[in-house]
Amino acid sequence: MLDIGWPELLVVTVVLIVVVGPKDLPRMLRTFGRTTSKVRSMAGDFRKQFDEALKEAELDDVKDLVDTARSLNPKNAIRRELSSLDKIGRKMETDLKGAANAKDSSKAAKPASDQVEPAAPVKGAGSGDDDTPAPESTAPIASPEGAGAAGKAKPKTAEESQS
């Protein structure tokens, strides 16, 4: 710090004795020691306050970082995204219901003349009203077991169906 060796200390001591005198020298050295200790304690206090201020600043930064991390709750972000999807789903549902209602109302609004009535059976087509036999069917009759059994069934003729 201060490069003071033994020769420099000897010179300072001789100058102090000559300037201050041997009578006042002990009181002056006591005062110098007290002043030095006060300066050291003030420097220590300054250093402590400076260190505390740095710690508080770091703690404030850490606290801000923690608060930011808490505000980044992924649950809230997921809820936000799902709420927008929920809104889209509800809109689609209401649109579909509206389209279905419009279709039903358009069916009900059709006049009765557009509706098809079943036709009356034609006489002489094997209905049993006259003696004309029904035409023979060449297509196999579907069985209740399904389409695979259709090849096994024999077609019925008009004579078999009457008996």
C-alpha positions in Angstrom: 0.0 0.0 0.0 2.4 2.7 1.2 5.9 1.5 0.6 7.3 2.6 3.9 10.4 0.8 5.1 12.5 1.2 8.3 14.6 4.1 7.0 11.5 6.1 6.1 9.9 5.4 9.6 13.1 6.7 11.2 13.0 9.9 9.3 9.3 10.5 10.1 10.0 9.9 13.9 12.9 12.4 14.0 10.7 15.0 12.2 7.8 14.5 14.7 10.1 14.8 17.7 11.7 18.0 16.3 8.3 19.6 15.2 6.0 18.5 18.0 8.5 18.1 20.8 9.0 15.2 23.2 6.4 16.5 25.7 3.3 16.6 23.3 4.4 13.6 21.3 2.5 10.9 23.3 -0.8 12.8 23.2 -0.4 13.4 19.5 0.2 9.7 18.9 -2.9 8.8 20.9 -5.0 11.2 18.9 -3.5 9.8 15.7 -4.3 6.3 16.7 -7.9 7.2 17.6 -8.4 9.0 14.3 -7.0 6.1 12.4 -9.3 3.6 14.2 -12.3 5.9 13.4 -11.3 6.1 9.8 -11.0 2.3 9.6 -14.4 1.8 11.3 -16.0 4.3 8.9 -14.4 2.5 6.0 -15.8 -0.8 7.3 -19.3 0.7 7.7 -19.2 2.1 4.2 -18.1 -1.3 2.9 -20.9 -3.1 4.8 -23.6 -0.6 3.5 -22.2 -1.0 0.0 -22.4 -4.8 0.3 -25.9 -4.7 1.7 -27.0 -2.4 -1.1 -25.6 -4.8 -3.6 -27.3 -7.8 -1.9 -30.6 -5.9 -1.8 -30.2 -5.0 -5.5 -29.5 -8.7 -6.3 -32.4 -9.8 -4.0 -34.7 -7.3 -5.8 -33.5 -8.8 -9.1 -34.1 -12.3 -7.8 -37.5 -11.3 -6.4 -38.5 -9.8 -9.8 -37.3 -13.0 -11.5 -39.3 -15.1 -9.1 -42.4 -12.9 -9.6 -42.0 -13.2 -13.4 -41.7 -17.0 -13.1 -44.8 -17.1 -11.0 -46.7 -15.1 -13.6 -45.7 -17.5 -16.3 -48.1 -20.1 -15.0 -48.6 -22.6 -17.9 -52.0 -23.5 -16.6 -53.3 -20.0 -17.4 -51.7 -20.2 -20.9 -53.4 -23.5 -21.6 -56.8 -22.2 -20.3 -56.5 -19.2 -22.6 -55.8 -21.4 -25.6 -58.5 -23.8 -24.8 -61.1 -21.1 -24.2 -60.5 -19.9 -27.8 -61.0 -23.4 -29.0 -64.1 -23.7 -26.9 -65.5 -20.6 -28.5 -64.9 -21.9 -32.0 -66.5 -25.2 -31.0 -69.6 -23.5 -29.7 -69.9 -21.4 -32.8 -69.7 -24.5 -35.0 -72.3 -26.2 -32.9 -74.7 -23.3 -33.2 -74.1 -23.1 -36.9 -74.8 -26.8 -37.3 -78.0 -26.5 -35.3 -79.1 -23.5 -37.3 -78.5 -25.4 -40.5 -80.4 -28.4 -39.2 -83.3 -26.2 -38.2 -83.3 -24.5 -41.6 -83.4 -27.9 -43.3 -86.3 -29.1 -41.1 -88.2 -25.8 -41.7 -87.7 -26.1 -45.5 -89.1 -29.7 -45.4 -92.2 -28.5 -43.5 -92.7 -25.6 -45.8 -93.1 -27.9 -48.9 -96.6 -28.0 -50.4 -98.6 -31.3 -50.1 -98.7 -31.7 -53.8 -94.9 -32.4 -53.8 -95.2 -35.3 -51.5 -95.4 -38.7 -53.2 -98.3 -41.0 -52.3 -97.9 -44.8 -52.8 -99.3 -46.1 -56.0 -102.4 -48.4 -56.1 -101.6 -52.0 -57.2 -102.2 -52.7 -60.8 -104.8 -55.4 -61.6 -103.5 -58.4 -63.4 -100.0 -58.1 -62.1 -100.3 -61.1 -59.8 -102.1 -59.4 -57.0 -104.6 -62.2 -56.7 -107.6 -60.1 -58.0 -107.7 -61.9 -61.3 -106.4 -65.1 -62.7 -103.3 -63.7 -64.3 -100.2 -65.2 -62.8 -97.4 -63.0 -61.5 -94.3 -62.9 -63.5 -91.5 -65.3 -62.4 -88.8 -63.8 -60.3 -85.2 -64.8 -61.3 -83.5 -62.9 -58.5 -82.8 -64.8 -55.3 -84.7 -63.9 -52.2 -82.4 -62.5 -49.5 -82.3 -64.6 -46.4 -82.1 -63.1 -42.9 -78.6 -64.5 -42.4 -77.1 -61.8 -44.7 -75.8 -61.3 -48.2 -73.5 -64.3 -48.1 -76.4 -66.7 -47.9 -78.2 -65.2 -50.9 -76.4 -67.6 -53.3 -77.8 -70.7 -51.4 -81.5 -69.7 -51.7 -83.4 -70.9 -54.6 -85.7 -68.5 -56.5 -89.4 -69.1 -56.0 -91.6 -69.5 -59.0 -95.2 -68.2 -59.1 -96.5 -71.7 -58.5 -94.4 -72.2 -55.3 -95.5 -68.8 -54.0 -99.2 -69.6 -54.3 -99.0 -72.9 -52.5 
